[in-house]
Amino acid sequence: MKEIAVLGAGSWGTALSLVLADNGHKVRLWSHRKEQADEINQTHQNLKYLDVTLPSNIVAYSDVESCISGVKAIVIVVPTKAIREMCKQLNKSIEPSIPIIHASKGIEPVSLKRVSQMISEELDDYKYEDIVVLSGPSHAEEVALRHPTTVTVASLNSEHAKLAQDLFINESFRVYTSSDVLGIELGGALKNIIALGAGISDGLGYGDNAKAALMTRGLAEIARLGTKLGANPLSFLGLSGVGDLIVTCTSVHSRNWRAGNLLGKGHKLEDVLKEMGMVVEGVRTVKAAYQYAKEENVEMPITEGIYQVLFEGKKPNEVVEQLMNRSKREEMNDIAHLLYERYAR
């Protein structure tokens, strides 16, 4: 049994706290709002995010320094836009030897940094190689109900990856390990873009044919960019690639799908985000991926189309027409081609 700090009391942070608590660990769940921490401690509930009862071995904090004092591991689960500020607070009292696991999915616009890169930049005396990322098809609502879930933890430090695996794995939450931090993070971040597109497609009233095509070609875009940046193409066929893509594009639990669905029905982006009331990581990631595609000269027509809907005022049906009328070409399974290039020659 270990004391673990989970930083971020949203739905995902709360769900991961439940997994750790089920495994017998003492969990310190940090919230940036004192009233939320008080609610959790007094009622054993976090109703804004998850309608479940929290066990007594989850205790909420609103002070970061107290939350991380003496813990054996830190799990960061705040939105990507809050990562740098979170790390600046940690710098005041963190011990460099404490393993850090993050479960946030996104890419920082402009800098194009992944979450692990942002963490290593902001934390003094902490190596990028030691950070662990947790990702995969895992809706918080289902994890909290102990429905079978599988995820991947990735780190260049195999001992830290195995530690994370041991902390989280149980009969309803299966954990695999990987060394491809780049691929696991990119898969988890970029699938949110395609989920926005899937929601838009459903909002427009299109059927399964359209969504299947969107997901398939969307995975090709993710793989093209990911392998160009150095990721292992096999990662995009795994849990944090095609697995996460499926669950995020097809479920009403997905914030990105729900946001896209409203956009497809004609709502404006600012109204959608206000109605959601929670962070929609895909919106921010679209900016970063669009910039990445331009800088790396990678063809990403779906990403470009969604960017046009979100930030240039283009109507969703116009983007669909634009995609359907692209120049004729031979279909090539991008991932199969990338695997051939990497392994068969």
DOGU-259951 format. One record per atom (N, C-alpha, C, O): x, y, z. Coordinates in steps of 0.2 Angstrom, whole numbers, plus 5000, padded with zeros to 4 digits. Last residue first. Layout:
<atoms>
XYZ/...
</atoms>
This chain:
<atoms>
506049794774/506649804770/507249794773/507849804770/505049784783/505149734778/505749734774/505949694770/505049884793/505149814795/505349764789/505749724790/504750014787/505150004793/505449934794/505949934797/503949994776/504550034775/505050024781/505650024781/502849924782/503349894777/503949924776/504549894776/502350014790/502649954793/503149924788/503649894790/501950104781/502450134785/502750074789/503350074790/500950024774/501550054770/502050074775/502650054774/500050014785/500349954782/500949974778/501449944778/499650144787/500050114792/500350054789/500950034791/499050174774/499650214776/500050174782/500650174782/498450094762/498450084769/499050114772/499550084772/497950184748/498550144751/498450144759/498350204762/497050204734/497050194742/497650164743/497750104741/497450324722/497450254724/497450254732/497750284735/496350464719/497050434720/496950364722/496350344723/495650624713/495650554713/496350524715/496850554713/495550764724/495750734718/495750654718/495950634724/494050794734/494750794733/494950754726/494550714724/492750784737/492950804730/493650814729/493850854724/492550764750/492350714745/492550724738/492550684734/493050874756/493450814757/493250764752/493650724749/492150974752/492850984750/493250914751/493650904746/490950914758/491050924751/491750934749/491950904744/491350944772/491250874769/491250874762/491650824759/491451074772/492051044773/491950974770/492450944767/490151104770/490551134765/491251094766/491551074761/489551064782/489351024776/489851044770/489951004765/490151154791/490351084791/490151044785/490551014782/490751314785/490151274787/490351194787/490751174782/492051404792/491751364787/491251324789/491251294795/492651484802/491951494800/491651454795/491151474792/493951464806/493851504800/493151514798/493051544793/493951374817/494251444817/494251484811/494451544812/493151264815/493251294821/493451364821/493251404825/493251234801/492551244804/492651274811/492251324812/494651224799/494251274795/493551294799/493251344799/494951114807/495251184808/494851234805/494651294808/494351024799/494051034806/494351104808/493951144812/495151024788/494451044787/494151054794/493751104794/496350984793/496351054790/495551074790/495451124791/496050854797/496250904802/496150974799/495951014803/495850804784/495250804789/495450854795/495050894796/497150814778/496550854775/495950854780/495550904781/498650814780/498050804785/497450834783/497250884786/500250784774/499550794772/499050774777/499050714779/501550874780/501150814781/500450824779/500150874781/502550964783/502350954776/502050884776/502150844772/502851014795/503150954793/503050924786/503250874784/502151134796/502851134797/503251074794/503751074792/500851084793/501151134789/501851134790/502251134784/500650994804/500550974797/500951024792/501251004788/500751084815/501251034814/501251004807/501751004804/499651164814/500251194813/500851144812/501251154808/498651064816/498651104810/499351134808/499551134803/498951024829/499050974823/499051014817/499450994812/498651144836/499351114836/499451074830/499951074827/497251154833/497751214832/498451184831/498851204826/496851034839/496751054832/497251104829/497551104824/496951054852/497451004849/497351014841/497851014838/495951124856/496551154857/497051114853/497551144850/494951034853/494851104851/495551134851/495851164846/495150924861/495250924854/495250984851/495650994846/494850944875/495550954873/495650954865/496050984863/493751034882/493750994876/494350994873/494551044869/493351054899/493851064894/493751014888/493550954889/491551094902/492151054904/492651064898/492451084893/490451154898/490651164905/491251124907/491451134913/489651144886/489951084889/490151094896/490151044900/489251274884/488751224886/489051164889/488751134893/490451334880/490051354886/489551304889/489551294895/490751264869/491151264874/490851284881/490951254886/489651314861/489751234862/490151234869/489951194873/489851444860/489251424863/489251344865/489051324871/490951444852/490951474859/490351454863/490451444869/490551384840/491051354845/491051384852/491051344857/488751374837/489451414837/489951384842/489751354847/487851244830/488051284835/488651314834/489151284831/487451154820/487451224818/487651264824/487651334823/487651024821/486951044822/486951114821/486351144821/489051014822/488750984816/487951004816/487751014810/489251054835/489451094829/489151074823/488951114819/488650954842/488351014842/488551064837/488151094834/489650854839/488950844837/488550914837/488150924833/490850904844/490750904837/490050894835/489850924830/490450884858/490650954855/490550954848/490251004845/490350744858/489850784860/489850864857/489450894855/491750704855/491150694850/490550734852/490250754847/492350764866/492550784859/491950774854/491850814850/491850694877/491750764876/491850794869/491450834867/491050544876/491650584874/491450654873/490950674869/489950474879/490350494885/490950544882/491150574887/489450434867/489150494870/489550514876/489450574878/490650364856/490250364862/490050424864/490350484863/491450354845/490850324845/490350324851/489850294851/492650414846/492250434840/491550404840/491150424837/493250354857/493150424857/492650444851/492350494852/493450214854/492950234859/492850314859/492250324861/494250224842/493650194842/493150224847/492650244846/495450294847/495050324842/494350294842/493850334841/495950194856/495650264859/495250294854/494750334855/496250094847/495850084852/495550144855/494850154856/497150154838/496550134835/496050124841/495450134840/498050204850/497950224843/497250214841/496750244843/498150154863/498150224862/498050254855/498050314854/498150014859/497650044863/497650114863/497050144862/498850004842/498749984848/498150024852/497750054849/499150054830/498750004830/498549974836/498149924837/500050154834/499450174831/498950124830/498350134829/501250074837/500850104842/500150134840/499750134844/501750044824/501349994828/500950024834/500449994835/502550154821/501950144818/501450094821/500850094821/503350244833/503350174830/502650174827/502150174831/503850414829/503450364833/503450294829/503550294823/504450524822/504850474825/504550414829/504850374832/503650614814/504050634820/504450584824/504750604829/503150524805/503650574802/504050604808/504550624807/502350454813/502950424811/503450474808/504050464808/501350554815/501650524821/502350494818/502850494822/500850584803/501150634807/501550604812/502150624813/500250454799/500750494795/501150544799/501750544798/499450424809/500050384808/500550424804/501150414805/498450524808/498750514814/499450484813/499950504815/497950484795/498250554796/498650554802/499250574802/497450364797/497950364792/498350434794/498950434793/496450394806/496950354808/497550354804/498150364806/495550454796/495850494802/496450454805/496950494807/495250354788/495650404785/495950444791/496550474790/494350294798/494950254795/495450304792/496050294793/493450384802/493950354807/494550324804/495150324806/492850414790/493150474794/493650444799/494250464799/492250294787/492750324782/493150374786/493750374785/491350284798/491850234797/492450264792/493050244793/490550394795/490950394801/491550344801/492050354803/489950364783/490350424784/490850414790/491350434789/489250244787/489750244782/490250304782/490850294782/488350284797/488950244799/489450244793/490050234795/487750444792/487650374795/488350344796/488850374797/487350614795/487650564791/487650494795/487550494801/486950724803/486450674801/486750614796/486350574794/487750814808/487450834801/486950774799/486650784794/488150744819/487750804820/487350824813/486850854813/488950654814/488350634817/487850694817/487250684816/490050744810/489650694805/489050674807/488550674804/490350794822/490150834817/489750794812/489150814810/490950674828/490350714831/489950754826/489350764826/491950654820/491450604820/490850634823/490250624821/492750774823/492450764816/491950704816/491450714812/493050744836/492650804834/492350794827/491750814826/493850634833/493250624837/492750684836/492150684836/494950684827/494550644823/493850634827/493350624823/495450754838/495350794832/494850754828/494250774826/495750654847/495250694849/495050734843/494450764843/496850584842/496250554840/495650604842/495050594840/497950664846/497750674839/497050644838/496650664834/498250614859/498050684858/497650694851/497150724851/498550474858/498050504863/497750574862/497250584863/499550474849/498950444848/498350464852/497850474850/500550554856/500250574850/499550544848/499050574846/500850464866/500550534868/500250554861/499750584862/501250344860/500750344864/500450414866/499850414866/502350394852/501850374849/501250364853/500650384851/503250444863/503050484857/502450464854/501950504853/503550324870/503150384873/502850434868/502350454869/503750174869/503550224863/503150284866/502550294865/503750074877/504350124878/504250184873/504650224872/502450004887/502750024881/503350074882/503350104887/501249894895/501849944895/502149954888/502049914884/499549884900/500149864897/500649914897/500549974899/498349844912/498849894910/499449864907/499749814909/496549834916/497249804914/497649854911/497449894907/495449844927/495849894924/496549864922/497049864926/494849744934/494449774929/494849834925/494549864921/495849684942/495449634938/494949674933/494749644928/497249794939/496849754943/496349714939/496449714933/498549914939/498249854936/497849814941/498049814947/499250024945/498550034943/498249964941/497549964941/500449994950/500050034954/499350034952/498850034956/501049924940/500949884946/500449934951/500049904954/501250024930/500849964929/500649924935/500049914936/502150104937/501450124935/501050074934/500450074936/503250014937/502950044944/502250064942/501750054946/503550004924/503249944928/502949964934/502449934937/503950134921/503350104918/503050044921/502450034922/505050134929/504550184931/503850154927/503350164930/505850044922/505650034929/505050074931/504650054935/506050094910/505650034910/505450024917/504849994919/506050254904/506250214910/505850154911/505250164914/505250294894/505950274892/506250234898/506750204897/503550234895/504150274898/504750254895/504850194893/501850214896/502450214892/502950264895/502750314898/500450114898/500850154901/501550154898/501850104896/498850084891/499550074891/499850134895/499650184895/497250004896/497650054894/498450044894/498649984895/495649934897/496349924896/496749984893/496450024889/494249884907/494649934903/495349914902/495649884907/492649834912/493349814910/493649864905/493349884900/491949944924/491949904918/492549884915/493049924916/491950014936/492349954936/492149914930/492249844930/491350134936/490950084937/491250014937/490949964937/492450214932/492150224939/491750164941/491650154947/492650174919/493150154924/492850164931/492950114935/491550244914/491550164914/492050144919/491950094922/491850374915/491150354918/491150274919/490950244923/493050394909/493050394916/492350364919/492450334924/493450284895/493050334898/492950334905/492950284908/494750244887/494550234895/494150294897/494350344899/495950184878/495250194877/494950184884/494750124887/497450274883/497050214880/496350234880/496150284883/498850304894/498350324889/498050264886/498250204887/500050384904/499550334904/499050354899/498750414899/501850404904/501150434901/500650374901/500850314900/503150454915/502750404912/502050434909/501750474913/504850514915/504150524915/503750474912/503950444907/506150494913/505850464918/505150474919/504750444923/506650574902/506650494901/506250464907/506050404906/506650704906/506050674902/506050604902/505450574901/507150724923/507250704917/506650684913/506150644915/507250864934/506850804932/506950784925/506750824921/507750984938/508150924940/507650854939/507750804943/506251064938/506951074939/507251004941/506850964944/504951064927/505151034933/505951034933/506251004929/504751114914/504551154919/504851134926/504951164931/505151014905/505451084904/505351124910/505751164912/504450904909/505150904910/505450974909/505950984912/503150944905/503250934912/504050934913/504250964918/503250964891/503051024895/503251004903/503551054906/503450834888/503950884886/503850944891/504350974893/502250774891/502950744894/503450794893/503850804898/501450834882/501350844889/501950824893/502250864897/502250904868/501850854871/501850864879/502250904881/502351064860/502651014865/502050964867/501450984868/502151164851/502051104848/502351044853/502550994851/502051304853/502751264855/502751194852/503251164851/500751324846/501351364845/501951324847/502451314842/499851214858/499951254852/500551304852/500751314857/500251064865/500251134866/500351174860/500851164856/499150924865/499850954862/499751034863/499251064862/498550794875/498450854871/499150874869/499650844871/497950724889/498050704882/497950774878/497450804878/498550654904/498250714901/498450704893/498950684891/499150584914/498650554910/498250604906/497650604905/500850544920/500350594918/499850554913/499950514910/501850514934/501450484929/500950534926/500550574931/503350514941/502850554939/502450524933/502750504928/504250464956/503950454949/503350494948/502950504952/505350564965/504650544965/504450524958/504550574953/506650624965/506550544964/505850524964/505750464962/506450754967/506650734960/506550664960/506450634954/505150814977/505750774977/505850744970/505450714967/504350974976/504350904974/505050874975/505550914975/504151104980/504151054985/504250984983/504350944987/504151194969/504251224976/504351164981/504751184986/503651124958/504351144959/504551164966/505151154968/502351124958/502651064961/503351084962/503651054967/502051254952/501851244959/502251184962/502451184968/502551224939/502851274943/502651274950/503051284955/501551124936/502251104937/502651154941/503151144945/500451194934/500451144939/501151124941/501351124947/500851274923/500751314930/500751254935/500951274941/500951174913/501551214915/501451254922/501851254926/499551124913/500151084914/500751124917/501051114922/498451184908/498651194915/499251164917/499551164923/498251144896/498351214896/498551234903/498851284904/497851004898/498551024895/498751094896/499251114897/497050984914/497050994906/497751014904/498151044908/497850854925/497550924924/497450934916/497850904912/498350744931/497850734927/497450804926/496850804926/499750664937/499550724934/498950714930/499050684924/500250574951/499850564944/499550634943/499150664946/501650534959/501250584958/500950574951/501250554946/502150424973/502150434966/501650494965/501150504969/502250424987/502750384983/502750394976/503150364972/502250574997/501950524993/502450484989/503050504989/502750685005/502850615008/502550565003/502550505005/501650804999/502150785004/502150715006/501650685009/500650834990/501250794988/501750774993/502150734992/499750914998/499550854994/500150804992/500050744993/500451015003/500250965007/500050905004/500150845007/500651084990/501251064994/501051004999/501450965000/499351114986/499751064982/500351034986/500450974987/497851114993/498551144994/498951094991/499051034993/496651044993/496651104989/497351144989/497451194986/496250874994/496650924996/496550984991/496450974985/495350724999/495450784994/495850834998/495850845004/495650555000/495550615003/495750674999/496250674996/495150394999/495250454994/495150514999/494550525001/494750295008/495550305007/495650355001/496250354999/493450295008/493750335013/494450345012/494750385015/492750304991/492950264997/493350315002/493550365000/491450394983/492150384984/492350354991/492050364996/490050344973/490350354980/491050344981/491250294978/489650434958/489850374962/490050394969/490250454970/489550524946/489050504951/489150434954/488850384953/490750644942/490550574942/490050554948/490150574953/490650784942/491050744937/490850674936/490850644931/489850844951/489950874945/490250834940/490150844934/490050754962/489450744958/489550784952/489150764947/490950674971/491150734966/490650734961/490850724955/490850614988/490650624981/490950684977/491150724980/490950625002/491250564998/490950564991/490850504988/490650735009/490050695006/490350625003/489950585001/491850785014/491250785018/490750735015/490350705020/492750775004/492950755010/492350745015/492250705019/492150834993/492350764992/492450734999/492250685001/491850964997/491350924996/491550844996/491150804998/493251014999/492751005005/492150955003/492050915007/493651014985/493950974990/493550954996/493450904999/492751114981/492651044978/493050994983/492750944984/493151224988/492451204989/492351134986/491951094989/494451244983/494351224990/493651194991/493551144995/495051204968/494451234971/494351204978/494251144979/495951124962/496151194963/495651234966/495751294968/496250964971/495751014967/496051084968/496251104973/496950804973/497050884973/496550914968/496450894963/496850674983/496650694976/496550774977/496250804981/497850544988/497750614990/497550654983/497950654978/497450384993/497550424987/497350494990/496850514994/498250234997/497950295000/498050354995/498650364993/497850084989/498250134990/497850194994/497250204993/497049974986/497249974992/497750034994/497950045000/496449974973/497149934974/497449934981/497949914982/495550064974/495349994974/495949944975/495849894978/496250174973/495950164980/495750084980/495850054985/496650174960/497150164965/496850144972/497150104975/495350184955/495750124953/496250114958/496350064961/494950314960/494550254962/494950194960/494950144964/495850394953/495950384960/495550324963/495750294968/495350384940/496050354942/496150344949/496450294952/494150454942/494150384941/494850354942/494750294945/494750584945/494350554950/494250474949/494350434953/495350614933/495750614939/495350574945/495650534949/494150614925/494750564924/495150564930/495350504932/493350724930/493150654930/493650604929/493650544932/494550814941/493950814936/493750734935/493950694940/495550844950/494950814952/494350814947/493750824949/497250844950/496650854945/496050814947/496050754947/498350734955/498250804954/497850824948/497950814942/498550624967/498250624960/498050704959/497650724963/499850544976/499450604974/499250604967/499550594963/499850404986/499850424979/499550494979/498950494981/500550294997/500150354997/500350384990/500950394988/500350114995/500750174995/500250234995/499650234994/500449945000/500050005000/500450065000/500950075004/
</atoms>
